[in-house]
Amino acid sequence: MKLSNSFSGALRTFAYFMSSGSHYMLEGIDYLSLYGKEPSAIEQVYAIFANVLELDENGQVLNATYAQKRATDYLRSYCDRRFKVDPPYENWELELHAPPPLEDLV
């Protein structure tokens, strides 16, 4: 089974705006400086995005904007300790799942 085009498009778009420093939900936040210096912060952002993203039975993304908001709120709170994420994260949103094996299974 392959990931849907909808998922691929949502991930690609999020990755573009995150890595270009132009994500509209992070205006005024200098987060590009974290790349390379604090990779765990960026890793957590992508984990939240992937954990929160929901797909229907056809693989259509249902909540891309909400998943981006939850992910970017983490980064905003990381960069600005005065910012409070509301509602607070649940454990499942923050979970870092195991990486794939070093060798492909197929």
MMTF fields as JSON, N, C-alpha, C and O atoms, coordinates in Angstrom:
{
  "mmtfVersion": "1.0.0",
  "mmtfProducer": "UNKNOWN",
  "numBonds": 423,
  "numAtoms": 424,
  "numGroups": 106,
  "numChains": 1,
  "numModels": 1,
  "chainsPerModel": [1],
  "groupsPerChain": [106],
  "chainIdList": ["A"],
  "bondAtomList": [4, 2, 8, 6, 12, 10, 16, 14, 20, 18, 24, 22, 28, 26, 32, 30, 36, 34, 40, 38, 44, 42, 48, 46, 52, 50, 56, 54, 60, 58, 64, 62, 68, 66, 72, 70, 76, 74, 80, 78, 84, 82, 88, 86, 92, 90, 96, 94, 100, 98, 104, 102, 108, 106, 112, 110, 116, 114, 120, 118, 124, 122, 128, 126, 132, 130, 136, 134, 140, 138, 144, 142, 148, 146, 152, 150, 156, 154, 160, 158, 164, 162, 168, 166, 172, 170, 176, 174, 180, 178, 184, 182, 188, 186, 192, 190, 196, 194, 200, 198, 204, 202, 208, 206, 212, 210, 216, 214, 220, 218, 224, 222, 228, 226, 232, 230, 236, 234, 240, 238, 244, 242, 248, 246, 252, 250, 256, 254, 260, 258, 264, 262, 268, 266, 272, 270, 276, 274, 280, 278, 284, 282, 288, 286, 292, 290, 296, 294, 300, 298, 304, 302, 308, 306, 312, 310, 316, 314, 320, 318, 324, 322, 328, 326, 332, 330, 336, 334, 340, 338, 344, 342, 348, 346, 352, 350, 356, 354, 360, 358, 364, 362, 368, 366, 372, 370, 376, 374, 380, 378, 384, 382, 388, 386, 392, 390, 396, 394, 400, 398, 404, 402, 408, 406, 412, 410, 416, 414, 420, 418],
  "bondOrderList": [1, 1, 1, 1, 1, 1, 1, 1, 1, 1, 1, 1, 1, 1, 1, 1, 1, 1, 1, 1, 1, 1, 1, 1, 1, 1, 1, 1, 1, 1, 1, 1, 1, 1, 1, 1, 1, 1, 1, 1, 1, 1, 1, 1, 1, 1, 1, 1, 1, 1, 1, 1, 1, 1, 1, 1, 1, 1, 1, 1, 1, 1, 1, 1, 1, 1, 1, 1, 1, 1, 1, 1, 1, 1, 1, 1, 1, 1, 1, 1, 1, 1, 1, 1, 1, 1, 1, 1, 1, 1, 1, 1, 1, 1, 1, 1, 1, 1, 1, 1, 1, 1, 1, 1, 1],
  "groupList": [{"groupName": "MET", "atomNameList": ["N", "CA", "C", "O"], "elementList": ["N", "C", "C", "O"], "formalChargeList": [0, 0, 0, 0], "bondAtomList": [1, 0, 2, 1, 3, 2], "bondOrderList": [1, 1, 2], "singleLetterCode": "M", "chemCompType": "L-PEPTIDE LINKING"}, {"groupName": "LYS", "atomNameList": ["N", "CA", "C", "O"], "elementList": ["N", "C", "C", "O"], "formalChargeList": [0, 0, 0, 0], "bondAtomList": [1, 0, 2, 1, 3, 2], "bondOrderList": [1, 1, 2], "singleLetterCode": "K", "chemCompType": "L-PEPTIDE LINKING"}, {"groupName": "LEU", "atomNameList": ["N", "CA", "C", "O"], "elementList": ["N", "C", "C", "O"], "formalChargeList": [0, 0, 0, 0], "bondAtomList": [1, 0, 2, 1, 3, 2], "bondOrderList": [1, 1, 2], "singleLetterCode": "L", "chemCompType": "L-PEPTIDE LINKING"}, {"groupName": "SER", "atomNameList": ["N", "CA", "C", "O"], "elementList": ["N", "C", "C", "O"], "formalChargeList": [0, 0, 0, 0], "bondAtomList": [1, 0, 2, 1, 3, 2], "bondOrderList": [1, 1, 2], "singleLetterCode": "S", "chemCompType": "L-PEPTIDE LINKING"}, {"groupName": "ASN", "atomNameList": ["N", "CA", "C", "O"], "elementList": ["N", "C", "C", "O"], "formalChargeList": [0, 0, 0, 0], "bondAtomList": [1, 0, 2, 1, 3, 2], "bondOrderList": [1, 1, 2], "singleLetterCode": "N", "chemCompType": "L-PEPTIDE LINKING"}, {"groupName": "PHE", "atomNameList": ["N", "CA", "C", "O"], "elementList": ["N", "C", "C", "O"], "formalChargeList": [0, 0, 0, 0], "bondAtomList": [1, 0, 2, 1, 3, 2], "bondOrderList": [1, 1, 2], "singleLetterCode": "F", "chemCompType": "L-PEPTIDE LINKING"}, {"groupName": "GLY", "atomNameList": ["N", "CA", "C", "O"], "elementList": ["N", "C", "C", "O"], "formalChargeList": [0, 0, 0, 0], "bondAtomList": [1, 0, 2, 1, 3, 2], "bondOrderList": [1, 1, 2], "singleLetterCode": "G", "chemCompType": "PEPTIDE LINKING"}, {"groupName": "ALA", "atomNameList": ["N", "CA", "C", "O"], "elementList": ["N", "C", "C", "O"], "formalChargeList": [0, 0, 0, 0], "bondAtomList": [1, 0, 2, 1, 3, 2], "bondOrderList": [1, 1, 2], "singleLetterCode": "A", "chemCompType": "L-PEPTIDE LINKING"}, {"groupName": "ARG", "atomNameList": ["N", "CA", "C", "O"], "elementList": ["N", "C", "C", "O"], "formalChargeList": [0, 0, 0, 0], "bondAtomList": [1, 0, 2, 1, 3, 2], "bondOrderList": [1, 1, 2], "singleLetterCode": "R", "chemCompType": "L-PEPTIDE LINKING"}, {"groupName": "THR", "atomNameList": ["N", "CA", "C", "O"], "elementList": ["N", "C", "C", "O"], "formalChargeList": [0, 0, 0, 0], "bondAtomList": [1, 0, 2, 1, 3, 2], "bondOrderList": [1, 1, 2], "singleLetterCode": "T", "chemCompType": "L-PEPTIDE LINKING"}, {"groupName": "TYR", "atomNameList": ["N", "CA", "C", "O"], "elementList": ["N", "C", "C", "O"], "formalChargeList": [0, 0, 0, 0], "bondAtomList": [1, 0, 2, 1, 3, 2], "bondOrderList": [1, 1, 2], "singleLetterCode": "Y", "chemCompType": "L-PEPTIDE LINKING"}, {"groupName": "HIS", "atomNameList": ["N", "CA", "C", "O"], "elementList": ["N", "C", "C", "O"], "formalChargeList": [0, 0, 0, 0], "bondAtomList": [1, 0, 2, 1, 3, 2], "bondOrderList": [1, 1, 2], "singleLetterCode": "H", "chemCompType": "L-PEPTIDE LINKING"}, {"groupName": "GLU", "atomNameList": ["N", "CA", "C", "O"], "elementList": ["N", "C", "C", "O"], "formalChargeList": [0, 0, 0, 0], "bondAtomList": [1, 0, 2, 1, 3, 2], "bondOrderList": [1, 1, 2], "singleLetterCode": "E", "chemCompType": "L-PEPTIDE LINKING"}, {"groupName": "ILE", "atomNameList": ["N", "CA", "C", "O"], "elementList": ["N", "C", "C", "O"], "formalChargeList": [0, 0, 0, 0], "bondAtomList": [1, 0, 2, 1, 3, 2], "bondOrderList": [1, 1, 2], "singleLetterCode": "I", "chemCompType": "L-PEPTIDE LINKING"}, {"groupName": "ASP", "atomNameList": ["N", "CA", "C", "O"], "elementList": ["N", "C", "C", "O"], "formalChargeList": [0, 0, 0, 0], "bondAtomList": [1, 0, 2, 1, 3, 2], "bondOrderList": [1, 1, 2], "singleLetterCode": "D", "chemCompType": "L-PEPTIDE LINKING"}, {"groupName": "PRO", "atomNameList": ["N", "CA", "C", "O"], "elementList": ["N", "C", "C", "O"], "formalChargeList": [0, 0, 0, 0], "bondAtomList": [1, 0, 2, 1, 3, 2], "bondOrderList": [1, 1, 2], "singleLetterCode": "P", "chemCompType": "L-PEPTIDE LINKING"}, {"groupName": "GLN", "atomNameList": ["N", "CA", "C", "O"], "elementList": ["N", "C", "C", "O"], "formalChargeList": [0, 0, 0, 0], "bondAtomList": [1, 0, 2, 1, 3, 2], "bondOrderList": [1, 1, 2], "singleLetterCode": "Q", "chemCompType": "L-PEPTIDE LINKING"}, {"groupName": "VAL", "atomNameList": ["N", "CA", "C", "O"], "elementList": ["N", "C", "C", "O"], "formalChargeList": [0, 0, 0, 0], "bondAtomList": [1, 0, 2, 1, 3, 2], "bondOrderList": [1, 1, 2], "singleLetterCode": "V", "chemCompType": "L-PEPTIDE LINKING"}, {"groupName": "CYS", "atomNameList": ["N", "CA", "C", "O"], "elementList": ["N", "C", "C", "O"], "formalChargeList": [0, 0, 0, 0], "bondAtomList": [1, 0, 2, 1, 3, 2], "bondOrderList": [1, 1, 2], "singleLetterCode": "C", "chemCompType": "L-PEPTIDE LINKING"}, {"groupName": "TRP", "atomNameList": ["N", "CA", "C", "O"], "elementList": ["N", "C", "C", "O"], "formalChargeList": [0, 0, 0, 0], "bondAtomList": [1, 0, 2, 1, 3, 2], "bondOrderList": [1, 1, 2], "singleLetterCode": "W", "chemCompType": "L-PEPTIDE LINKING"}],
  "groupTypeList": [0, 1, 2, 3, 4, 3, 5, 3, 6, 7, 2, 8, 9, 5, 7, 10, 5, 0, 3, 3, 6, 3, 11, 10, 0, 2, 12, 6, 13, 14, 10, 2, 3, 2, 10, 6, 1, 12, 15, 3, 7, 13, 12, 16, 17, 10, 7, 13, 5, 7, 4, 17, 2, 12, 2, 14, 12, 4, 6, 16, 17, 2, 4, 7, 9, 10, 7, 16, 1, 8, 7, 9, 14, 10, 2, 8, 3, 10, 18, 14, 8, 8, 5, 1, 17, 14, 15, 15, 10, 12, 4, 19, 12, 2, 12, 2, 11, 7, 15, 15, 15, 2, 12, 14, 2, 17],
  "groupIdList": [1, 2, 3, 4, 5, 6, 7, 8, 9, 10, 11, 12, 13, 14, 15, 16, 17, 18, 19, 20, 21, 22, 23, 24, 25, 26, 27, 28, 29, 30, 31, 32, 33, 34, 35, 36, 37, 38, 39, 40, 41, 42, 43, 44, 45, 46, 47, 48, 49, 50, 51, 52, 53, 54, 55, 56, 57, 58, 59, 60, 61, 62, 63, 64, 65, 66, 67, 68, 69, 70, 71, 72, 73, 74, 75, 76, 77, 78, 79, 80, 81, 82, 83, 84, 85, 86, 87, 88, 89, 90, 91, 92, 93, 94, 95, 96, 97, 98, 99, 100, 101, 102, 103, 104, 105, 106],
  "secStructList": [7, 7, 7, 7, 2, 2, 2, 2, 2, 2, 2, 2, 2, 2, 2, 2, 2, 2, 2, 2, 6, 7, 7, 4, 4, 4, 6, 6, 7, 7, 7, 4, 4, 4, 6, 6, 6, 7, 2, 2, 2, 2, 2, 2, 2, 2, 2, 2, 2, 2, 2, 2, 7, 7, 5, 7, 6, 6, 7, 7, 5, 1, 7, 2, 2, 2, 2, 2, 2, 2, 2, 2, 2, 2, 2, 2, 2, 2, 2, 7, 6, 6, 7, 7, 7, 1, 1, 7, 7, 7, 2, 2, 2, 2, 7, 7, 7, 7, 7, 7, 7, 1, 1, 7, 7, 7],
  "xCoordList": [0.847, 0.0, 0.898, 1.895, 0.546, 1.279, 0.459, -0.765, 1.151, 0.454, -0.292, 0.131, -1.386, -2.215, -1.548, -0.658, -2.004, -1.548, -1.922, -1.175, -3.075, -3.519, -2.544, -2.17, -2.129, -1.158, 0.17, 0.775, 0.62, 1.886, 1.861, 2.838, 0.756, 0.625, 0.619, 1.225, -0.063, -0.104, 1.279, 1.692, 1.989, 3.331, 4.3, 5.07, 4.261, 5.148, 4.934, 5.891, 3.674, 3.369, 3.844, 4.448, 3.578, 4.026, 5.55, 6.103, 6.226, 7.692, 8.247, 9.226, 7.63, 8.098, 8.027, 9.011, 6.868, 6.71, 7.549, 8.004, 7.757, 8.616, 10.072, 10.759, 10.543, 11.959, 12.296, 13.467, 11.291, 11.549, 11.469, 11.842, 10.98, 10.837, 9.639, 9.556, 8.709, 7.59, 6.227, 5.201, 6.217, 4.923, 4.107, 4.557, 2.909, 2.086, 1.666, 1.334, 1.672, 1.309, 2.475, 2.321, 3.64, 4.824, 5.397, 6.592, 4.534, 4.997, 5.602, 5.036, 6.758, 7.421, 8.273, 8.907, 8.299, 9.103, 10.302, 10.137, 11.51, 12.727, 13.037, 13.813, 12.418, 12.6, 13.62, 14.077, 13.99, 14.958, 16.305, 17.041, 16.63, 17.906, 17.97, 19.057, 16.828, 16.802, 17.288, 17.789, 17.14, 17.571, 19.083, 19.834, 19.513, 20.932, 21.466, 22.419, 20.863, 21.327, 20.5, 21.04, 19.209, 18.305, 17.341, 16.137, 17.882, 17.037, 15.906, 14.897, 16.044, 14.958, 13.7, 12.594, 13.841, 12.662, 11.933, 10.704, 12.691, 12.093, 11.501, 10.42, 12.196, 11.689, 10.336, 9.419, 10.212, 8.959, 7.83, 6.689, 8.129, 7.12, 6.544, 5.328, 7.422, 6.948, 6.227, 5.276, 6.663, 5.97, 4.547, 3.603, 4.393, 3.052, 2.189, 1.041, 2.736, 1.981, 1.488, 0.31, 2.385, 2.022, 1.05, 0.141, 1.227, 0.345, -1.069, -2.031, -1.203, -2.508, -3.25, -4.481, -2.524, -3.146, -4.107, -3.771, -5.296, -6.311, -6.644, -6.706, -6.856, -7.223, -8.544, -8.851, -9.322, -10.538, -10.188, -9.016, -11.191, -10.95, -10.329, -9.813, -10.377, -9.778, -8.408, -7.8, -7.929, -6.625, -6.665, -5.616, -7.861, -8.011, -7.731, -8.299, -6.854, -6.541, -7.757, -8.349, -8.115, -9.308, -8.997, -9.848, -7.807, -7.541, -6.134, -5.457, -5.687, -4.327, -4.073, -3.0, -5.032, -4.834, -4.698, -3.837, -5.531, -5.455, -4.138, -3.522, -3.701, -2.429, -1.271, -0.354, -1.308, -0.271, -0.31, 0.734, -1.498, -1.644, -1.065, -0.337, -1.381, -0.846, 0.678, 1.361, 1.206, 2.652, 3.352, 4.372, 2.804, 3.454, 3.295, 4.158, 2.219, 2.091, 3.214, 3.705, 3.623, 4.745, 5.995, 6.69, 6.275, 7.483, 7.399, 8.389, 6.223, 6.039, 6.319, 6.999, 5.804, 6.034, 7.495, 8.01, 8.153, 9.571, 10.422, 11.38, 10.057, 10.816, 10.399, 11.21, 9.156, 8.622, 7.982, 6.829, 8.714, 8.258, 6.997, 6.346, 6.649, 5.422, 4.178, 3.071, 4.357, 3.227, 2.775, 3.585, 1.511, 0.929, 0.069, -0.82, 0.329, -0.447, -1.792, -1.866, -2.867, -4.204, -5.045, -5.219, -5.557, -5.44, -4.046, -3.358, -3.637, -2.33, -2.26, -3.279, -1.051, -0.879, -1.241, -1.012, -1.809, -2.015, -0.788, -0.106, -0.508, 0.697, 0.796, 1.882, -0.328, -0.296, 0.125, 0.681, -0.133, 0.267, 1.788, 2.354, 2.43, 3.869, 4.716, 5.944, 4.082, 4.817, 5.76, 5.393, 6.991, 7.982, 8.025, 8.511, 7.516, 7.444, 8.808, 9.662, 8.991, 10.257, 10.556, 9.646, 11.827, 12.202, 12.103, 12.019, 12.112, 12.09, 13.442, 14.424, 13.488, 14.77, 15.761, 15.364, 17.025, 18.059, 18.038, 18.481, 17.527, 17.421, 15.944, 15.123, 15.627, 14.248, 13.774, 14.56, 12.498, 11.912, 11.602, 11.388, 11.578, 11.26, 12.467, 12.389],
  "yCoordList": [-1.17, 0.0, 1.241, 1.293, 2.211, 3.47, 4.556, 4.461, 5.581, 6.739, 7.441, 7.4, 8.074, 8.728, 9.99, 10.566, 10.397, 11.665, 12.826, 13.798, 12.72, 13.767, 13.908, 15.022, 12.776, 12.82, 13.368, 14.222, 12.877, 13.337, 14.848, 15.539, 15.355, 16.795, 17.593, 18.662, 17.084, 17.778, 17.824, 18.86, 16.71, 16.656, 17.543, 18.293, 17.46, 18.275, 19.758, 20.52, 20.162, 21.577, 22.044, 23.11, 21.261, 21.611, 21.695, 22.638, 20.714, 20.707, 21.932, 22.529, 22.306, 23.478, 24.738, 25.469, 24.989, 26.217, 26.2, 27.25, 25.026, 24.933, 25.203, 25.947, 24.606, 24.737, 26.042, 26.41, 26.74, 28.029, 29.198, 30.322, 28.926, 30.0, 30.888, 31.992, 30.413, 31.265, 30.724, 31.072, 29.879, 29.347, 30.476, 31.129, 30.695, 31.813, 31.708, 32.724, 30.519, 30.365, 30.7, 30.701, 30.985, 31.296, 32.669, 32.906, 33.58, 34.937, 35.553, 35.458, 36.184, 36.839, 35.913, 36.364, 34.631, 33.663, 33.258, 32.767, 33.465, 33.065, 31.616, 31.319, 30.725, 29.306, 28.65, 27.545, 29.292, 28.68, 28.454, 27.543, 29.262, 29.096, 27.785, 27.35, 27.152, 25.875, 24.715, 23.719, 24.839, 23.774, 23.617, 24.579, 22.408, 22.132, 22.349, 21.686, 23.271, 23.535, 22.79, 22.313, 22.69, 22.02, 21.123, 21.377, 20.083, 19.241, 18.544, 18.203, 18.326, 17.649, 18.504, 17.964, 19.817, 20.694, 20.535, 20.47, 20.474, 20.301, 18.897, 18.727, 17.903, 16.531, 16.461, 15.797, 17.147, 17.126, 17.774, 17.316, 18.824, 19.495, 18.523, 18.431, 17.805, 16.856, 15.675, 15.149, 15.254, 14.165, 14.589, 13.824, 15.793, 16.288, 16.36, 15.917, 16.914, 17.019, 15.639, 15.471, 14.66, 13.32, 12.638, 11.935, 12.833, 12.195, 12.759, 12.029, 14.034, 14.707, 14.561, 14.563, 14.435, 14.353, 13.169, 12.062, 13.406, 12.358, 12.172, 13.129, 10.915, 10.557, 9.804, 9.095, 9.96, 9.154, 7.791, 7.501, 6.964, 5.606, 5.568, 4.533, 6.697, 6.779, 7.449, 7.666, 7.775, 8.423, 9.927, 10.568, 10.507, 11.961, 12.613, 12.215, 13.617, 14.336, 15.16, 15.877, 15.043, 15.712, 16.982, 17.864, 17.079, 18.164, 18.75, 18.937, 19.038, 19.536, 20.845, 21.027, 21.745, 23.036, 22.85, 23.47, 22.01, 21.758, 21.076, 21.427, 20.109, 19.427, 20.422, 20.358, 21.329, 22.359, 23.283, 23.663, 23.637, 24.523, 23.875, 24.52, 22.616, 21.929, 21.859, 22.063, 21.572, 21.451, 22.805, 22.914, 23.823, 25.138, 25.773, 26.542, 25.468, 25.971, 25.44, 26.148, 24.187, 23.641, 24.479, 24.855, 24.768, 25.522, 26.954, 27.503, 27.546, 28.896, 28.883, 29.775, 27.886, 27.819, 27.497, 27.907, 26.774, 26.453, 27.717, 27.905, 28.576, 29.807, 30.952, 31.824, 30.955, 32.01, 31.352, 30.924, 31.275, 30.56, 31.185, 30.56, 32.39, 33.02, 32.487, 32.597, 31.908, 31.377, 30.055, 29.156, 29.952, 28.735, 28.034, 28.644, 26.773, 25.966, 25.646, 25.176, 25.914, 25.688, 24.976, 25.513, 23.812, 23.072, 22.452, 22.263, 22.138, 21.503, 20.193, 19.557, 19.81, 18.576, 17.349, 17.283, 16.394, 15.073, 14.235, 14.517, 13.22, 12.405, 11.837, 11.809, 11.383, 10.773, 11.761, 11.359, 13.044, 14.05, 14.22, 14.513, 14.037, 14.271, 13.023, 13.107, 11.881, 10.627, 10.569, 10.897, 10.136, 9.915, 8.407, 7.642, 8.001, 6.574, 6.067, 6.842, 4.771, 4.149, 4.386, 4.414, 4.555, 4.716, 3.379, 2.325, 3.428, 2.183, 1.478, 2.081, 0.203, -0.498, 0.14, 0.825, -0.086, 0.491, -0.099, 0.538, -1.301, -1.928, -2.094, -2.447, -1.832, -1.992, -3.427, -4.37, -3.577, -4.902, -5.61, -6.822, -4.872, -5.472, -5.472, -5.935],
  "zCoordList": [0.0, 0.0, 0.0, 0.72, -0.791, -0.849, -0.164, -0.062, 0.301, 0.847, -0.28, -1.436, 0.059, -0.954, -1.497, -0.872, -2.677, -3.25, -2.336, -2.218, -1.694, -0.773, 0.392, 0.759, 0.977, 2.066, 1.576, 2.224, 0.436, -0.131, -0.362, -0.072, -0.879, -1.118, 0.173, 0.245, 1.198, 2.488, 3.124, 3.646, 3.082, 3.662, 2.89, 3.489, 1.57, 0.731, 0.975, 1.113, 1.025, 1.23, 2.595, 2.711, 3.623, 4.972, 5.021, 5.587, 4.43, 4.424, 3.696, 4.145, 2.583, 1.835, 2.693, 2.813, 3.284, 4.068, 5.339, 5.793, 5.915, 7.093, 6.727, 7.426, 5.642, 5.295, 4.575, 4.482, 4.071, 3.411, 4.384, 4.049, 5.59, 6.576, 6.322, 6.859, 5.504, 5.111, 5.555, 4.971, 6.583, 7.02, 7.654, 8.595, 7.128, 7.573, 9.032, 9.644, 9.601, 11.014, 11.944, 13.166, 11.36, 12.169, 11.85, 12.027, 11.375, 11.089, 12.344, 13.433, 12.177, 13.291, 14.144, 15.098, 13.817, 14.578, 13.723, 12.606, 14.251, 13.541, 13.869, 14.777, 13.117, 13.391, 12.477, 12.77, 11.383, 10.475, 11.147, 10.768, 12.125, 12.819, 13.598, 13.978, 13.841, 14.566, 13.703, 14.226, 12.369, 11.47, 11.595, 11.431, 11.883, 12.028, 13.431, 13.839, 14.178, 15.539, 16.579, 17.577, 16.354, 17.297, 16.519, 16.476, 15.912, 15.053, 15.793, 15.178, 17.086, 17.809, 17.844, 17.884, 17.829, 17.79, 16.456, 16.419, 15.367, 14.045, 13.921, 13.356, 14.441, 14.438, 15.136, 14.653, 16.274, 17.03, 16.241, 16.307, 15.503, 14.677, 13.647, 13.48, 12.965, 11.957, 12.589, 12.01, 13.761, 14.461, 14.819, 14.623, 15.339, 15.682, 14.432, 14.441, 13.362, 12.113, 11.667, 11.352, 11.641, 11.185, 12.145, 11.704, 13.441, 14.422, 14.392, 14.629, 14.107, 14.142, 12.817, 12.795, 11.727, 10.403, 10.332, 10.754, 9.799, 9.648, 8.177, 7.405, 7.814, 6.445, 6.462, 7.42, 5.402, 5.305, 4.703, 4.465, 4.461, 3.976, 2.581, 2.16, 1.86, 0.527, 0.543, -0.505, 1.742, 1.855, 1.695, 1.615, 1.647, 1.516, 2.865, 3.882, 2.875, 4.107, 4.528, 3.721, 5.802, 6.322, 7.129, 7.239, 7.682, 8.63, 8.503, 9.515, 7.303, 7.084, 7.829, 8.403, 7.828, 8.499, 10.002, 10.626, 10.585, 12.021, 12.387, 13.393, 11.584, 11.855, 11.789, 12.607, 10.834, 10.752, 11.964, 12.494, 12.396, 13.557, 14.809, 15.563, 15.031, 16.215, 16.141, 17.144, 14.957, 14.783, 14.924, 15.604, 14.285, 14.35, 15.73, 16.154, 16.429, 17.804, 18.687, 19.567, 18.452, 19.213, 18.97, 19.913, 17.708, 17.377, 17.906, 18.389, 17.812, 18.369, 19.87, 20.378, 20.582, 22.033, 22.349, 23.389, 21.467, 21.645, 21.529, 22.279, 20.58, 20.336, 21.254, 21.565, 21.683, 22.551, 23.762, 23.706, 24.833, 26.039, 26.646, 27.484, 26.24, 26.741, 26.043, 26.57, 24.854, 24.093, 24.712, 24.94, 24.973, 25.548, 24.512, 23.918, 24.3, 23.354, 23.992, 25.128, 23.226, 23.738, 22.674, 21.58, 22.961, 24.216, 24.335, 23.332, 25.559, 25.748, 24.959, 24.692, 24.598, 23.839, 24.659, 25.867, 23.965, 24.554, 24.203, 23.218, 24.995, 24.792, 23.381, 22.801, 22.823, 21.494, 20.416, 19.395, 20.628, 19.639, 19.597, 18.544, 20.722, 20.852, 20.638, 20.607, 20.492, 20.429, 19.221, 18.093, 19.513, 18.458, 18.206, 19.038, 17.066, 16.744, 16.281, 15.852, 16.376, 15.992, 14.516, 13.687, 14.195, 12.781, 12.052, 12.683, 10.729, 9.958, 10.077, 10.51, 9.694, 9.72, 8.747, 7.805, 8.978, 8.105, 6.696, 5.74, 6.581, 5.264, 4.912, 5.759, 3.645, 3.182, 3.357, 3.272, 3.6, 3.792, 2.465, 2.443, 1.392, 0.074, -0.826, -1.964]
}
